[in-house]
Amino acid sequence: MKKKIIIDTDCGVDDSLALLCALNSDKLEILCITTVFGNVSVRQAAHNTSYILRMTEREDIPILIGQAKPIVQPLRYPPDFIHGKYGLGTIRSEYTGKNVLTTSAVEYLIQTIRNSDDKITIITIGPLTNIGLALQLAPDIQDNIEEIIVMGGAYQANGNVSPAAEANIYGDAIAAEIVFRSDCLTTMVGLDVTTKVVMDKDYLSVLNNHKLYGNFIKSITGTYYDFHVNCFDIHGITPHDLVTVLYSIDKSLFTTIQGRIYVSADGRMMGQTYVDRRTDIVPGTEWDNRIKSNICTEVNVENLLSEFKNILFQ
């Protein structure tokens, strides 16, 4: 039986690879894709998602445009030096398919989850604003959520926006805190594992020769590759969001621990994901009454990259 999923994305380069993976997997059923600000504006994220669904002939999947800014904190400028001006490297998409619905993403999320006969897994590969608001407005939907798999955060690794914070969590720290303090099972696929997965030139050259998606992959990864070389001296790309989708497909690729996750919502440490691993808790403080999350700490890089290639070329 396929896992029923919703993907929430700020559709940049690694999001695009993640979508290609999910769309080509025989283990996932995508109910809808919601967009959020982050790598690009929320509307550009919808354009980019539309482009990918048209390319993969999957315009049966509805796209919902979500929140354009965080719940409280100021909106940061999109990192166009990483993903390109429009989020897809050298590609500029202004395509809006008929599957881009006028219903708001938050409203659609609530209704889809509430009315589903099966529990739904949510994969978040952008800031958590849409999901946080949905949980805030309709806490009853928690009962019908199988798991929220979050690309974001860091356990022992440094952040990538600040020493403390990863970009998606930093993008809306309050929304992230709402998600991690909810009663949903959450899994943090953070920088501890995503930065270990590097697609080098040889691997990318194989993807670039894909008969359907090769030109697309080559066009989107150039700017992203240059960013990794110039900023980190990494001659390859780290496909953070793809790693997160592959967690939903094959959890055996990962080592996880359990702990309670708290998100710092302001100040210099805004966006930090603090993992509390205590087994004994003194009750009566703001640190209790929170269920444990899964935190990814290790990943089998070779097998993960092999699995993505197999999904794409099957």
C-alpha positions in Angstrom: 0.0 0.0 0.0 1.4 3.4 -1.0 2.0 5.9 1.8 -0.3 8.9 1.5 1.7 12.1 1.6 1.4 15.9 1.3 4.5 17.8 0.4 5.0 21.4 1.5 7.7 23.2 -0.5 9.4 26.5 -1.2 10.5 24.9 -4.5 14.1 25.6 -5.1 16.8 23.3 -6.5 16.9 20.6 -3.8 13.1 20.7 -3.6 13.0 20.0 -7.3 15.1 16.9 -6.9 12.9 15.9 -3.9 9.8 16.3 -6.0 11.3 14.2 -8.9 12.0 11.5 -6.4 8.5 11.5 -4.8 6.8 11.7 -8.2 8.7 8.7 -9.5 8.5 6.5 -6.4 6.1 3.6 -6.4 5.9 3.8 -2.6 4.3 7.3 -2.3 0.9 8.7 -3.2 1.0 12.5 -3.4 -2.4 13.9 -2.4 -1.4 17.6 -3.0 1.6 19.9 -2.9 1.4 23.1 -0.9 3.8 26.0 -1.4 5.4 28.4 1.0 7.9 31.3 0.9 11.6 30.6 1.4 13.9 29.8 -1.5 11.6 32.0 -3.6 8.3 33.8 -3.1 5.3 31.6 -2.4 3.9 32.3 -5.9 7.1 31.6 -7.6 7.2 28.3 -5.7 3.8 27.5 -7.2 5.2 28.4 -10.7 8.2 26.1 -10.2 6.0 23.2 -8.9 3.7 23.6 -11.8 6.7 23.4 -14.2 7.8 20.2 -12.6 4.4 18.6 -12.6 3.9 19.4 -16.3 7.3 18.0 -17.1 6.5 14.8 -15.3 3.0 14.6 -16.7 1.5 14.7 -13.2 -0.8 17.7 -13.4 -3.5 15.5 -11.7 -1.9 16.6 -8.4 -3.4 19.8 -7.0 -1.1 22.7 -6.0 -2.2 25.1 -3.3 -0.5 28.5 -2.7 0.3 29.0 1.0 1.6 31.7 3.3 3.7 34.5 1.8 5.5 35.4 5.0 6.1 34.1 8.6 3.5 34.1 11.3 5.3 37.0 13.2 8.9 37.5 12.3 10.0 39.6 9.3 10.3 37.9 5.9 13.9 37.3 4.7 15.0 37.9 1.1 15.1 34.7 -1.0 18.7 33.4 -1.4 18.9 33.8 -5.2 22.7 33.3 -5.1 22.0 29.7 -4.0 19.0 28.7 -6.1 19.0 31.2 -8.9 16.8 34.3 -9.2 13.7 32.2 -9.8 14.6 29.1 -7.8 15.4 26.7 -10.6 19.0 27.7 -11.5 18.9 29.2 -15.1 15.2 28.3 -15.6 12.5 31.0 -15.3 9.0 29.6 -14.9 5.9 31.6 -15.0 3.7 28.6 -15.8 0.5 28.2 -13.8 -1.4 25.0 -14.5 -5.1 24.4 -14.0 -4.2 22.3 -11.0 -3.1 25.4 -9.1 -6.3 25.9 -7.0 -7.7 29.1 -5.5 -8.3 27.5 -2.1 -5.7 28.6 0.4 -3.1 26.0 1.3 -3.9 26.1 5.0 -7.6 25.6 4.4 -6.9 22.7 1.9 -4.5 21.1 4.4 -7.1 21.1 7.1 -9.9 19.7 5.0 -7.7 17.1 3.3 -6.3 15.7 6.5 -9.6 15.9 8.4 -11.6 14.1 5.6 -9.0 11.4 4.8 -9.9 7.8 5.5 -6.2 7.0 6.0 -3.6 8.8 8.1 -1.5 11.2 6.1 2.3 11.8 6.3 3.3 15.4 5.8 6.8 16.1 4.3 7.9 19.7 4.9 10.9 20.9 2.8 10.4 24.7 3.4 9.6 26.9 6.4 6.8 25.4 8.5 4.3 28.3 8.4 1.5 26.5 6.5 1.7 23.4 8.8 2.0 25.4 12.0 -1.1 27.5 11.1 -3.1 24.4 10.1 -2.3 22.8 13.5 -3.1 26.0 15.3 -6.4 26.6 13.6 -7.5 22.9 13.6 -5.8 20.9 16.4 -8.2 18.0 15.7 -6.3 17.1 12.5 -3.4 15.8 14.6 -5.3 12.6 15.1 -5.2 11.9 11.3 -1.5 12.7 10.8 0.7 9.7 10.7 4.0 11.7 10.8 5.4 15.1 10.0 8.8 14.7 8.4 10.7 17.9 8.7 13.7 18.9 6.6 15.2 21.3 9.0 17.1 21.9 12.2 20.4 20.6 13.5 21.2 18.4 16.5 25.0 18.4 16.8 25.8 20.2 13.6 26.0 24.0 13.2 23.2 25.8 11.4 23.6 27.2 7.9 21.9 30.6 8.3 23.5 31.2 11.7 25.8 29.1 13.9 22.6 28.0 15.7 19.9 27.8 13.0 19.1 25.9 9.9 17.3 27.9 7.1 13.8 26.3 7.2 13.5 26.5 10.9 14.9 30.0 11.0 12.5 31.0 8.3 9.6 30.8 10.7 10.8 29.7 14.2 7.4 30.2 15.8 5.7 27.9 13.3 8.4 25.3 13.8 7.9 25.5 17.6 4.1 24.9 17.0 4.9 21.8 15.0 7.4 20.3 17.5 5.2 20.9 20.5 2.1 19.3 18.8 0.9 15.8 19.6 2.0 14.6 16.1 4.9 12.3 15.6 7.6 14.4 14.1 10.9 13.5 12.6 13.8 15.9 12.1 15.9 15.3 9.0 18.4 18.0 9.8 21.9 19.1 8.8 23.5 16.3 10.8 22.5 14.0 7.9 21.7 16.2 4.9 25.2 17.8 4.7 26.8 14.3 4.6 25.0 13.5 1.3 27.0 15.1 -1.6 26.3 14.6 -5.3 29.7 15.0 -6.9 30.4 15.8 -10.6 30.4 12.1 -11.6 27.1 11.5 -10.0 25.5 14.6 -11.4 26.8 13.7 -14.9 24.8 10.4 -14.7 21.7 12.4 -13.7 22.3 14.9 -16.5 22.0 12.0 -19.0 18.5 11.0 -17.9 16.4 10.9 -21.1 13.5 12.8 -19.6 14.9 15.0 -16.8 18.6 15.3 -17.7 18.5 18.8 -19.2 16.3 20.0 -16.4 18.7 18.7 -13.7 21.7 20.2 -15.5 19.9 23.6 -15.7 18.9 23.7 -12.1 22.1 22.4 -10.4 24.8 24.7 -12.0 24.2 27.7 -9.7 23.7 25.4 -6.7 27.0 23.7 -7.5 28.9 27.0 -7.8 27.5 28.0 -4.4 28.9 24.9 -2.7 32.3 25.3 -4.3 32.6 29.1 -3.5 31.2 29.0 0.0 32.2 25.6 1.4 34.8 24.3 -1.0 32.5 21.3 -1.7 32.8 20.1 -5.3 29.2 18.8 -5.4 25.8 19.6 -4.1 24.0 18.7 -0.8 20.4 17.9 -1.8 18.8 18.5 1.7 15.2 18.1 0.6 15.8 15.0 -1.4 17.3 13.3 1.6 14.1 14.1 3.5 11.9 12.5 0.9 14.1 9.4 0.8 13.6 9.1 4.6 9.9 8.8 4.0 10.6 6.0 1.4 13.3 4.0 3.2 13.9 4.7 6.9 16.5 1.9 7.0 18.9 4.3 5.4 19.0 6.3 8.6 20.1 6.1 12.2 17.8 8.0 14.6 17.6 8.9 18.2 14.7 10.2 20.2 14.3 13.4 22.1 12.1 16.4 22.8 12.7 19.2 20.4 12.3 22.9 21.4 12.8 25.8 19.0 14.2 29.1 20.1 11.7 31.7 18.7 13.7 34.9 19.1 17.0 36.5 19.9 20.5 35.6 18.7 19.7 31.9 18.9 16.4 32.2 16.9 15.7 29.0 15.0 17.9 26.7 17.1 16.5 23.2 17.6 17.4 22.1 21.0 17.1 18.3 21.6 16.3 17.3 25.2 17.3 13.6 25.6 16.6 13.3 29.4 14.7 10.2 30.5 13.7 11.7 33.8 12.0 15.1 33.9 11.2 17.2 36.9 7.5 18.2 36.2 6.0 21.6 36.4 8.2 23.5 33.9 7.9 24.5 30.3 10.1 21.6 29.4 7.6 18.8 30.2 4.5 17.7 28.4 6.1 17.3 25.0 6.2 14.0 23.1 9.5 12.7 21.8 10.5 13.3 18.2 12.8 11.2 15.9 16.1 12.9 15.1 18.2 11.6 12.3 21.9 11.4 13.2 23.5 9.1 10.6 22.8 8.2 7.0 24.1 5.5 4.6 25.1 7.9 1.9 26.1 5.4 -0.7 22.9 3.4 -0.5 20.8 6.6 -0.4 22.4 8.0 -3.6 22.0 4.6 -5.2 18.3 4.4 -4.3 17.6 7.8 -5.8 19.3 6.8 -9.0 17.3 3.6 -9.1 14.0 5.5 -8.6 14.8 8.0 -11.3 16.0 5.4 -13.9 13.6 2.6 -13.2 
